[in-house]
Amino acid sequence: METAAKQDRIGARVPREVYETLCRAAELTGATVNQFLVQSALKEAQAVIERQEVIRLSPRDWNWLLDLMENPPKPNAQLKAAMKRYQKARQDDASTSLNWKP
């Protein structure tokens, strides 16, 4: 016996002109209005997520980044100071978290 996957419902109220445009587009693609809306919204949602989560580099920038990772510059005074602050913050955080008593 197959169990149907749980599905959620999305509803929207739109002006008549928008609805008619959506109906026409759905009909032209051979989809129902609901299928057209879901496919279009999903495509746009994936594009938005990709724009936020994917970093695109030109070949020049990619080579520059690779070179920096393979041949990192020596730490300067500011980086050394930042590392000390970071290690102290981790130490302070660890001691308060581990020694916490209700």
ABEGO torsion letter per residue (X at the ends): XBBBBBBBBBBBBBBAAAAAAAAAAAAAAGBBAAAAAAAAAAAAAAAAAAAAABBBBBAAAAAAAAAAAABBBBBBAAAAAAAAAAAAAAAAAAAAAAABBX
